[in-house]
Amino acid sequence: MSTINTYSDIARRDKLDAKFEEIDDTIYTALVDISAAEIVGTAAGDLGHASGVELVAAPGAGYVIQFVDAVIVYDYDTAAYTGGAGDDLTIFINSVAVSGAIATADLITKAGDTVISLSSLSSDYVLGVNSNINLACTAVTDPGTAAGVIRVKTTYRKFPTGL
């Protein structure tokens, strides 16, 4: 014997569609080129500034973005950049690290092309509403002939918060 659905709205397509609209499982990507001047610069928008280089713009009021992963390509040219100990590159949302750190010795102070993959931290972190994703590093300098550039492909999700 089969049971007949006596609840009229369980299978209503408009109710299901509304629920699926709330869940955005789209994976987005953004590609950013970081010039030699931005690598050694310390002004807003440069890698060496406290806020770093913007990889993904803030999504707008009522939304958060979640960092999934990034691929960083360092295209070496002429000479390596220089930096001191602890000069790591890290991806941030709202000043909170969302990736592990990459030592500059493994990327931009290296004398050769390099490709590195960064994943989201396995620990919990707070997502800032309407916050962007940035890549920052401290104290990278040009010995006079460094001209390499960085390309970053960032993968992320965007969610409405209702806030």
Disulfide bonds with the S-S distance in Angstrom:
none
